[in-house]
Amino acid sequence: MTCPQCHEHVPAGALFTSTGLSHIVCEKCATHLKPKPFSAILVFVLSFGLAELAMLGLKKFGAAYWMTFVGFFVVFAAVFILGAPALLRLQAKERKANPVATG
């Protein structure tokens, strides 16, 4: 993944924070980034599809219900962790000049 502003590498660790994909910041130029919608959908669909295949495979081989449940989430997480840095494309997040506090 590269920053669209400075074209420097954004480390994969920037994706896996407590705020998730909504608060990615380039370490070089401090630009706030967000994933492009198509690439985020692609990562999710790929993760879900492969996890579903793993679950169906476990069911076919007669695994217990809890094993298929755990297998689904393990495969989903593994594919997301490995696929997100490789497939996500980032774009600059629009920042409002004077954000209005609501509440």
MMTF fields as JSON, N, C-alpha, C and O atoms, coordinates in Angstrom:
{
  "mmtfVersion": "1.0.0",
  "mmtfProducer": "UNKNOWN",
  "numBonds": 411,
  "numAtoms": 412,
  "numGroups": 103,
  "numChains": 1,
  "numModels": 1,
  "chainsPerModel": [1],
  "groupsPerChain": [103],
  "chainIdList": ["A"],
  "bondAtomList": [4, 2, 8, 6, 12, 10, 16, 14, 20, 18, 24, 22, 28, 26, 32, 30, 36, 34, 40, 38, 44, 42, 48, 46, 52, 50, 56, 54, 60, 58, 64, 62, 68, 66, 72, 70, 76, 74, 80, 78, 84, 82, 88, 86, 92, 90, 96, 94, 100, 98, 104, 102, 108, 106, 112, 110, 116, 114, 120, 118, 124, 122, 128, 126, 132, 130, 136, 134, 140, 138, 144, 142, 148, 146, 152, 150, 156, 154, 160, 158, 164, 162, 168, 166, 172, 170, 176, 174, 180, 178, 184, 182, 188, 186, 192, 190, 196, 194, 200, 198, 204, 202, 208, 206, 212, 210, 216, 214, 220, 218, 224, 222, 228, 226, 232, 230, 236, 234, 240, 238, 244, 242, 248, 246, 252, 250, 256, 254, 260, 258, 264, 262, 268, 266, 272, 270, 276, 274, 280, 278, 284, 282, 288, 286, 292, 290, 296, 294, 300, 298, 304, 302, 308, 306, 312, 310, 316, 314, 320, 318, 324, 322, 328, 326, 332, 330, 336, 334, 340, 338, 344, 342, 348, 346, 352, 350, 356, 354, 360, 358, 364, 362, 368, 366, 372, 370, 376, 374, 380, 378, 384, 382, 388, 386, 392, 390, 396, 394, 400, 398, 404, 402, 408, 406],
  "bondOrderList": [1, 1, 1, 1, 1, 1, 1, 1, 1, 1, 1, 1, 1, 1, 1, 1, 1, 1, 1, 1, 1, 1, 1, 1, 1, 1, 1, 1, 1, 1, 1, 1, 1, 1, 1, 1, 1, 1, 1, 1, 1, 1, 1, 1, 1, 1, 1, 1, 1, 1, 1, 1, 1, 1, 1, 1, 1, 1, 1, 1, 1, 1, 1, 1, 1, 1, 1, 1, 1, 1, 1, 1, 1, 1, 1, 1, 1, 1, 1, 1, 1, 1, 1, 1, 1, 1, 1, 1, 1, 1, 1, 1, 1, 1, 1, 1, 1, 1, 1, 1, 1, 1],
  "groupList": [{"groupName": "MET", "atomNameList": ["N", "CA", "C", "O"], "elementList": ["N", "C", "C", "O"], "formalChargeList": [0, 0, 0, 0], "bondAtomList": [1, 0, 2, 1, 3, 2], "bondOrderList": [1, 1, 2], "singleLetterCode": "M", "chemCompType": "L-PEPTIDE LINKING"}, {"groupName": "THR", "atomNameList": ["N", "CA", "C", "O"], "elementList": ["N", "C", "C", "O"], "formalChargeList": [0, 0, 0, 0], "bondAtomList": [1, 0, 2, 1, 3, 2], "bondOrderList": [1, 1, 2], "singleLetterCode": "T", "chemCompType": "L-PEPTIDE LINKING"}, {"groupName": "CYS", "atomNameList": ["N", "CA", "C", "O"], "elementList": ["N", "C", "C", "O"], "formalChargeList": [0, 0, 0, 0], "bondAtomList": [1, 0, 2, 1, 3, 2], "bondOrderList": [1, 1, 2], "singleLetterCode": "C", "chemCompType": "L-PEPTIDE LINKING"}, {"groupName": "PRO", "atomNameList": ["N", "CA", "C", "O"], "elementList": ["N", "C", "C", "O"], "formalChargeList": [0, 0, 0, 0], "bondAtomList": [1, 0, 2, 1, 3, 2], "bondOrderList": [1, 1, 2], "singleLetterCode": "P", "chemCompType": "L-PEPTIDE LINKING"}, {"groupName": "GLN", "atomNameList": ["N", "CA", "C", "O"], "elementList": ["N", "C", "C", "O"], "formalChargeList": [0, 0, 0, 0], "bondAtomList": [1, 0, 2, 1, 3, 2], "bondOrderList": [1, 1, 2], "singleLetterCode": "Q", "chemCompType": "L-PEPTIDE LINKING"}, {"groupName": "HIS", "atomNameList": ["N", "CA", "C", "O"], "elementList": ["N", "C", "C", "O"], "formalChargeList": [0, 0, 0, 0], "bondAtomList": [1, 0, 2, 1, 3, 2], "bondOrderList": [1, 1, 2], "singleLetterCode": "H", "chemCompType": "L-PEPTIDE LINKING"}, {"groupName": "GLU", "atomNameList": ["N", "CA", "C", "O"], "elementList": ["N", "C", "C", "O"], "formalChargeList": [0, 0, 0, 0], "bondAtomList": [1, 0, 2, 1, 3, 2], "bondOrderList": [1, 1, 2], "singleLetterCode": "E", "chemCompType": "L-PEPTIDE LINKING"}, {"groupName": "VAL", "atomNameList": ["N", "CA", "C", "O"], "elementList": ["N", "C", "C", "O"], "formalChargeList": [0, 0, 0, 0], "bondAtomList": [1, 0, 2, 1, 3, 2], "bondOrderList": [1, 1, 2], "singleLetterCode": "V", "chemCompType": "L-PEPTIDE LINKING"}, {"groupName": "ALA", "atomNameList": ["N", "CA", "C", "O"], "elementList": ["N", "C", "C", "O"], "formalChargeList": [0, 0, 0, 0], "bondAtomList": [1, 0, 2, 1, 3, 2], "bondOrderList": [1, 1, 2], "singleLetterCode": "A", "chemCompType": "L-PEPTIDE LINKING"}, {"groupName": "GLY", "atomNameList": ["N", "CA", "C", "O"], "elementList": ["N", "C", "C", "O"], "formalChargeList": [0, 0, 0, 0], "bondAtomList": [1, 0, 2, 1, 3, 2], "bondOrderList": [1, 1, 2], "singleLetterCode": "G", "chemCompType": "PEPTIDE LINKING"}, {"groupName": "LEU", "atomNameList": ["N", "CA", "C", "O"], "elementList": ["N", "C", "C", "O"], "formalChargeList": [0, 0, 0, 0], "bondAtomList": [1, 0, 2, 1, 3, 2], "bondOrderList": [1, 1, 2], "singleLetterCode": "L", "chemCompType": "L-PEPTIDE LINKING"}, {"groupName": "PHE", "atomNameList": ["N", "CA", "C", "O"], "elementList": ["N", "C", "C", "O"], "formalChargeList": [0, 0, 0, 0], "bondAtomList": [1, 0, 2, 1, 3, 2], "bondOrderList": [1, 1, 2], "singleLetterCode": "F", "chemCompType": "L-PEPTIDE LINKING"}, {"groupName": "SER", "atomNameList": ["N", "CA", "C", "O"], "elementList": ["N", "C", "C", "O"], "formalChargeList": [0, 0, 0, 0], "bondAtomList": [1, 0, 2, 1, 3, 2], "bondOrderList": [1, 1, 2], "singleLetterCode": "S", "chemCompType": "L-PEPTIDE LINKING"}, {"groupName": "ILE", "atomNameList": ["N", "CA", "C", "O"], "elementList": ["N", "C", "C", "O"], "formalChargeList": [0, 0, 0, 0], "bondAtomList": [1, 0, 2, 1, 3, 2], "bondOrderList": [1, 1, 2], "singleLetterCode": "I", "chemCompType": "L-PEPTIDE LINKING"}, {"groupName": "LYS", "atomNameList": ["N", "CA", "C", "O"], "elementList": ["N", "C", "C", "O"], "formalChargeList": [0, 0, 0, 0], "bondAtomList": [1, 0, 2, 1, 3, 2], "bondOrderList": [1, 1, 2], "singleLetterCode": "K", "chemCompType": "L-PEPTIDE LINKING"}, {"groupName": "TYR", "atomNameList": ["N", "CA", "C", "O"], "elementList": ["N", "C", "C", "O"], "formalChargeList": [0, 0, 0, 0], "bondAtomList": [1, 0, 2, 1, 3, 2], "bondOrderList": [1, 1, 2], "singleLetterCode": "Y", "chemCompType": "L-PEPTIDE LINKING"}, {"groupName": "TRP", "atomNameList": ["N", "CA", "C", "O"], "elementList": ["N", "C", "C", "O"], "formalChargeList": [0, 0, 0, 0], "bondAtomList": [1, 0, 2, 1, 3, 2], "bondOrderList": [1, 1, 2], "singleLetterCode": "W", "chemCompType": "L-PEPTIDE LINKING"}, {"groupName": "ARG", "atomNameList": ["N", "CA", "C", "O"], "elementList": ["N", "C", "C", "O"], "formalChargeList": [0, 0, 0, 0], "bondAtomList": [1, 0, 2, 1, 3, 2], "bondOrderList": [1, 1, 2], "singleLetterCode": "R", "chemCompType": "L-PEPTIDE LINKING"}, {"groupName": "ASN", "atomNameList": ["N", "CA", "C", "O"], "elementList": ["N", "C", "C", "O"], "formalChargeList": [0, 0, 0, 0], "bondAtomList": [1, 0, 2, 1, 3, 2], "bondOrderList": [1, 1, 2], "singleLetterCode": "N", "chemCompType": "L-PEPTIDE LINKING"}],
  "groupTypeList": [0, 1, 2, 3, 4, 2, 5, 6, 5, 7, 3, 8, 9, 8, 10, 11, 1, 12, 1, 9, 10, 12, 5, 13, 7, 2, 6, 14, 2, 8, 1, 5, 10, 14, 3, 14, 3, 11, 12, 8, 13, 10, 7, 11, 7, 10, 12, 11, 9, 10, 8, 6, 10, 8, 0, 10, 9, 10, 14, 14, 11, 9, 8, 8, 15, 16, 0, 1, 11, 7, 9, 11, 11, 7, 7, 11, 8, 8, 7, 11, 13, 10, 9, 8, 3, 8, 10, 10, 17, 10, 4, 8, 14, 6, 17, 14, 8, 18, 3, 7, 8, 1, 9],
  "groupIdList": [1, 2, 3, 4, 5, 6, 7, 8, 9, 10, 11, 12, 13, 14, 15, 16, 17, 18, 19, 20, 21, 22, 23, 24, 25, 26, 27, 28, 29, 30, 31, 32, 33, 34, 35, 36, 37, 38, 39, 40, 41, 42, 43, 44, 45, 46, 47, 48, 49, 50, 51, 52, 53, 54, 55, 56, 57, 58, 59, 60, 61, 62, 63, 64, 65, 66, 67, 68, 69, 70, 71, 72, 73, 74, 75, 76, 77, 78, 79, 80, 81, 82, 83, 84, 85, 86, 87, 88, 89, 90, 91, 92, 93, 94, 95, 96, 97, 98, 99, 100, 101, 102, 103],
  "secStructList": [7, 5, 7, 6, 6, 6, 7, 7, 5, 7, 7, 4, 4, 4, 6, 1, 1, 6, 6, 4, 4, 4, 7, 3, 3, 7, 6, 6, 6, 7, 7, 3, 3, 3, 3, 7, 2, 2, 2, 2, 2, 2, 2, 2, 2, 2, 2, 2, 2, 2, 2, 2, 2, 2, 2, 2, 2, 2, 2, 2, 6, 6, 7, 7, 2, 2, 2, 2, 2, 2, 2, 2, 2, 2, 2, 2, 2, 2, 2, 2, 2, 2, 2, 2, 2, 2, 2, 7, 7, 3, 3, 3, 7, 7, 7, 7, 1, 1, 7, 7, 7, 7, 7],
  "xCoordList": [0.843, 0.0, 0.886, 1.879, 0.513, 1.252, 0.317, -0.878, 0.864, 0.108, -0.114, 0.839, -1.343, -1.584, -1.001, -0.872, -0.651, -0.083, 1.425, 1.916, 2.154, 3.62, 4.2, 5.408, 3.369, 3.766, 4.782, 5.584, 4.745, 5.587, 4.802, 3.571, 5.519, 4.905, 4.189, 4.76, 2.957, 2.212, 2.321, 1.923, 2.85, 3.035, 1.712, 0.698, 1.728, 0.512, -0.007, -1.205, 0.869, 0.441, -0.5, -1.233, -0.5, -1.411, -2.863, -3.772, -3.093, -4.453, -5.022, -6.226, -4.187, -4.649, -4.497, -3.698, -5.278, -5.32, -6.715, -7.597, -6.906, -8.218, -9.304, -10.486, -8.928, -9.918, -10.193, -11.11, -9.416, -9.66, -9.307, -8.366, -10.071, -9.78, -10.224, -9.942, -10.913, -11.441, -10.425, -10.675, -9.293, -8.323, -6.902, -6.095, -6.608, -5.271, -4.544, -5.08, -3.331, -2.559, -1.191, -0.519, -0.785, 0.551, 1.584, 1.447, 2.611, 3.632, 4.543, 5.107, 4.692, 5.585, 4.948, 5.528, 3.74, 3.133, 1.923, 1.311, 1.558, 0.441, -0.905, -1.799, -1.061, -2.336, -3.269, -2.87, -4.51, -5.516, -6.028, -6.396, -6.05, -6.39, -7.583, -7.886, -8.247, -9.32, -9.198, -8.665, -9.685, -9.607, -10.611, -11.685, -10.251, -11.208, -12.309, -12.028, -13.56, -14.682, -14.566, -14.82, -14.19, -14.113, -13.09, -13.345, -11.941, -10.916, -11.333, -11.006, -12.048, -12.522, -13.565, -13.563, -14.448, -15.457, -14.79, -15.187, -13.782, -13.06, -12.417, -12.504, -11.78, -11.141, -12.199, -11.991, -13.329, -14.376, -14.976, -15.151, -15.29, -15.901, -14.936, -15.35, -13.668, -12.67, -12.55, -12.497, -12.509, -12.415, -13.643, -13.533, -14.812, -16.051, -16.197, -16.594, -15.88, -16.02, -15.118, -15.561, -13.859, -12.94, -13.299, -13.129, -13.793, -14.221, -15.447, -15.562, -16.354, -17.541, -17.145, -17.697, -16.19, -15.699, -15.064, -15.253, -14.313, -13.704, -14.777, -14.665, -15.821, -16.895, -17.63, -17.937, -17.911, -18.588, -17.721, -18.226, -16.411, -15.503, -15.466, -15.444, -15.46, -15.476, -16.78, -16.78, -17.901, -19.188, -19.211, -19.731, -18.641, -18.624, -17.853, -18.226, -16.775, -15.969, -16.497, -15.858, -17.658, -18.308, -17.795, -17.92, -17.225, -16.738, -17.921, -19.018, -17.687, -18.728, -19.122, -18.371, -20.319, -20.829, -19.893, -19.631, -19.385, -18.507, -17.202, -16.613, -16.76, -15.524, -15.718, -14.821, -16.871, -17.128, -17.234, -16.783, -17.829, -17.975, -16.597, -16.316, -15.754, -14.4, -13.58, -12.843, -13.706, -12.975, -13.333, -12.463, -14.621, -15.057, -14.34, -13.784, -14.352, -13.76, -12.24, -11.645, -11.615, -10.153, -9.745, -8.826, -10.415, -10.082, -10.415, -9.637, -11.553, -11.92, -10.851, -10.402, -10.44, -9.436, -8.093, -7.435, -7.688, -6.395, -6.372, -5.398, -7.437, -7.484, -7.536, -6.905, -8.284, -8.353, -7.005, -6.579, -6.331, -5.035, -3.994, -3.177, -4.017, -3.049, -3.475, -2.624, -4.776, -5.263, -5.381, -5.219, -5.66, -5.866, -4.632, -4.765, -3.452, -2.294, -1.972, -1.433, -2.301, -1.961, -2.987, -2.621, -4.257, -5.303, -5.904, -6.466, -5.794, -6.414, -5.68, -4.45, -6.445, -5.911, -6.435, -7.618, -5.577, -5.945, -6.194, -5.651, -7.038, -7.28, -7.311, -7.561, -7.052, -7.053, -8.473, -9.436, -8.582, -9.878, -10.172, -9.312, -11.395, -11.772, -11.922, -12.58, -11.314, -11.376, -12.144, -11.837, -13.131, -13.88, -13.034, -12.322, -13.125, -12.344, -12.814, -11.994, -14.113, -14.674, -15.725, -16.913, -15.312, -16.301, -17.245, -16.827, -18.508, -19.521, -19.731, -19.968, -19.64, -19.872, -21.362, -22.124, -21.778, -23.185, -23.365, -22.427, -24.534, -24.763, -25.577, -25.866],
  "yCoordList": [-1.173, 0.0, 1.233, 1.309, 2.175, 3.431, 4.6, 4.529, 5.658, 6.882, 7.607, 7.786, 8.029, 8.741, 10.156, 10.752, 10.699, 12.052, 12.042, 12.715, 11.271, 11.297, 10.072, 10.016, 9.094, 7.87, 7.047, 6.32, 7.16, 6.345, 5.134, 5.132, 4.115, 2.882, 3.135, 3.745, 2.675, 2.727, 1.332, 0.35, 1.23, -0.093, -0.797, -0.152, -2.109, -2.901, -2.733, -2.881, -2.428, -2.221, -1.045, -0.974, -0.127, 1.02, 0.59, 1.303, -0.563, -1.065, -1.695, -1.616, -2.309, -3.116, -2.368, -2.743, -1.303, -0.527, -0.668, -1.279, -0.111, -0.229, 0.523, 0.213, 1.51, 2.254, 1.608, 2.024, 0.599, -0.134, 0.639, 1.431, 0.402, 1.011, 2.466, 3.139, 2.961, 4.32, 5.385, 6.573, 4.988, 5.99, 5.567, 5.264, 5.551, 5.212, 6.524, 7.413, 6.648, 7.871, 7.515, 6.609, 8.24, 8.057, 8.579, 9.685, 7.784, 8.189, 9.287, 10.058, 9.366, 10.368, 11.75, 12.729, 11.832, 13.148, 13.429, 14.489, 12.521, 12.667, 12.873, 13.5, 12.355, 12.437, 11.36, 10.208, 11.741, 10.773, 10.045, 10.668, 8.727, 7.896, 7.005, 6.716, 6.581, 5.596, 4.662, 5.053, 3.426, 2.5, 2.876, 3.401, 2.601, 2.793, 1.756, 0.609, 2.139, 1.217, -0.122, -1.163, -0.118, -1.378, -2.326, -3.525, -1.805, -2.688, -3.219, -4.355, -2.416, -2.885, -3.99, -4.979, -3.812, -4.832, -6.108, -7.206, -5.972, -7.131, -7.939, -9.167, -7.276, -7.977, -8.703, -9.846, -8.044, -8.671, -9.878, -10.936, -9.726, -10.825, -12.013, -13.165, -11.732, -12.8, -13.521, -14.75, -12.751, -13.349, -14.186, -15.312, -13.63, -14.344, -15.588, -16.646, -15.465, -16.599, -17.759, -18.907, -17.478, -18.554, -19.155, -20.356, -18.33, -18.844, -19.744, -20.772, -19.356, -20.174, -21.524, -22.564, -21.492, -22.747, -23.647, -24.863, -23.048, -23.834, -24.444, -25.597, -23.665, -24.173, -25.323, -26.334, -25.165, -26.231, -27.485, -28.604, -27.291, -28.433, -29.168, -30.399, -28.417, -29.048, -29.794, -30.878, -29.216, -29.906, -31.197, -32.217, -31.139, -32.313, -33.461, -34.624, -33.138, -34.179, -34.561, -35.329, -34.031, -34.457, -33.81, -34.392, -32.636, -31.955, -31.493, -31.272, -31.354, -30.894, -29.458, -28.726, -29.07, -27.73, -26.646, -25.676, -26.801, -25.768, -25.671, -24.595, -26.792, -26.795, -26.022, -25.295, -26.173, -25.418, -23.93, -23.097, -23.604, -22.205, -21.575, -20.486, -22.259, -21.764, -21.717, -20.758, -22.739, -22.764, -21.603, -21.027, -21.244, -20.098, -18.829, -18.104, -18.563, -17.315, -17.305, -16.25, -18.435, -18.496, -18.212, -17.43, -18.837, -18.612, -17.182, -16.551, -16.657, -15.274, -14.31, -13.44, -14.463, -13.571, -13.705, -12.702, -14.919, -15.131, -14.514, -13.86, -14.716, -14.154, -12.63, -11.954, -12.086, -10.629, -10.045, -9.036, -10.667, -10.158, -10.217, -9.306, -11.282, -11.409, -10.634, -10.119, -10.546, -9.907, -8.403, -7.724, -7.868, -6.422, -5.617, -4.709, -5.912, -5.127, -5.291, -4.378, -6.45, -6.701, -6.118, -5.693, -6.09, -5.724, -4.333, -3.76, -3.788, -2.48, -1.366, -1.327, -0.483, 0.728, 1.897, 1.936, 2.847, 3.952, 5.229, 5.439, 6.078, 7.412, 8.38, 7.991, 9.654, 10.668, 10.872, 10.876, 11.04, 11.271, 12.769, 13.585, 13.122, 14.536, 15.007, 14.356, 16.131, 16.693, 18.008, 18.874, 18.159, 19.403, 20.463, 20.167, 21.702, 22.79, 23.101, 23.254, 23.193, 23.501, 22.456, 22.68, 21.322, 20.292, 20.776, 21.451, 20.425, 20.822, 19.669, 18.529, 19.982, 18.968, 18.762, 19.722, 17.502, 17.193, 16.461, 15.858, 16.518, 15.758, 16.46, 15.947],
  "zCoordList": [0.0, 0.0, 0.0, 0.724, -0.809, -0.857, -0.6, -0.885, -0.068, 0.197, -1.126, -1.885, -1.426, -2.683, -2.702, -3.771, -1.54, -1.467, -1.717, -2.624, -0.902, -0.971, -1.675, -1.906, -2.02, -2.716, -1.931, -2.517, -0.615, 0.251, 0.73, 0.714, 1.151, 1.636, 2.967, 3.872, 3.085, 4.347, 4.969, 4.342, 6.181, 6.78, 7.041, 7.306, 6.964, 7.186, 8.602, 8.843, 9.533, 10.915, 11.071, 12.058, 10.13, 10.196, 10.017, 10.442, 9.395, 9.199, 10.454, 10.698, 11.237, 12.353, 13.668, 14.526, 13.81, 15.042, 15.642, 15.039, 16.812, 17.463, 16.7, 16.853, 15.878, 15.098, 13.756, 13.049, 13.391, 12.152, 10.901, 10.891, 9.843, 8.549, 8.469, 7.478, 9.491, 9.414, 9.804, 9.601, 10.355, 10.811, 10.453, 11.331, 9.165, 8.679, 8.419, 7.756, 8.938, 8.769, 8.2, 8.694, 7.151, 6.577, 7.571, 8.094, 7.827, 8.789, 8.247, 9.023, 6.927, 6.326, 6.253, 6.721, 5.658, 5.406, 6.287, 6.152, 7.182, 8.127, 7.438, 8.007, 6.225, 5.528, 6.063, 6.23, 6.33, 6.758, 5.53, 4.534, 5.608, 4.449, 4.759, 5.917, 3.699, 3.803, 2.612, 1.574, 2.744, 1.616, 0.533, 0.824, -0.718, -1.804, -1.641, -1.293, -1.885, -1.623, -2.343, -1.739, -3.613, -4.362, -3.751, -3.646, -3.348, -2.782, -1.414, -1.072, -0.626, 0.675, 0.498, 1.23, -0.474, -0.757, -1.252, -0.863, -2.104, -2.626, -1.503, -1.502, -0.559, 0.562, 1.398, 1.806, 1.652, 2.448, 1.727, 2.331, 0.45, -0.303, -0.407, -0.277, -0.637, -0.702, 0.647, 0.698, 1.732, 3.066, 3.379, 3.866, 3.096, 3.398, 2.525, 3.013, 1.247, 0.33, 0.694, 0.707, 0.989, 1.362, 2.714, 2.923, 3.631, 4.93, 4.768, 5.436, 3.888, 3.624, 3.009, 3.368, 2.084, 1.497, 2.55, 2.53, 3.465, 4.543, 5.434, 5.849, 5.727, 6.569, 5.886, 6.518, 4.589, 3.85, 3.772, 3.87, 3.596, 3.571, 4.899, 4.932, 5.997, 7.316, 7.552, 8.135, 7.099, 7.241, 6.431, 6.882, 5.231, 4.359, 4.996, 4.84, 5.715, 6.349, 7.726, 8.444, 8.098, 9.329, 10.597, 11.675, 10.5, 11.7, 12.547, 12.034, 13.831, 14.751, 14.413, 13.768, 14.864, 14.567, 15.067, 14.356, 16.285, 16.826, 16.033, 15.926, 15.482, 14.69, 13.379, 12.953, 12.746, 11.511, 11.812, 11.026, 12.947, 13.373, 13.602, 13.102, 14.35, 14.618, 13.326, 13.094, 12.494, 11.225, 10.334, 9.68, 10.296, 9.492, 9.936, 9.11, 11.227, 11.717, 11.632, 11.411, 11.798, 11.668, 10.219, 9.977, 9.269, 7.856, 7.455, 6.739, 7.9, 7.587, 8.084, 7.338, 9.35, 9.922, 9.208, 8.932, 8.913, 8.253, 6.861, 6.49, 6.089, 4.735, 4.8, 3.988, 5.762, 5.891, 6.282, 5.72, 7.237, 7.697, 6.586, 6.453, 5.787, 4.697, 3.45, 2.725, 3.194, 1.976, 2.042, 1.028, 3.22, 3.326, 2.897, 2.076, 3.417, 2.977, 1.486, 0.86, 0.928, -0.472, -1.441, -2.537, -1.06, -2.005, -1.795, -2.729, -0.593, -0.349, -1.09, -1.13, -1.66, -2.284, -1.481, -1.145, -1.168, -0.293, -1.076, -2.161, -0.488, -1.032, 0.138, 1.278, -0.162, 0.892, 1.407, 0.64, 2.713, 3.329, 3.296, 3.626, 2.895, 2.879, 4.319, 5.131, 4.624, 5.96, 5.906, 5.086, 6.764, 6.823, 7.532, 8.492, 7.042, 7.623, 9.053, 9.959, 9.244, 10.558, 10.917, 10.688, 11.473, 11.802, 12.902, 13.843, 12.769, 13.737, 14.716, 14.315, 15.985, 17.011, 17.161, 17.279, 17.154, 17.337, 18.657, 19.178, 19.171, 20.377, 21.304, 22.385]
}
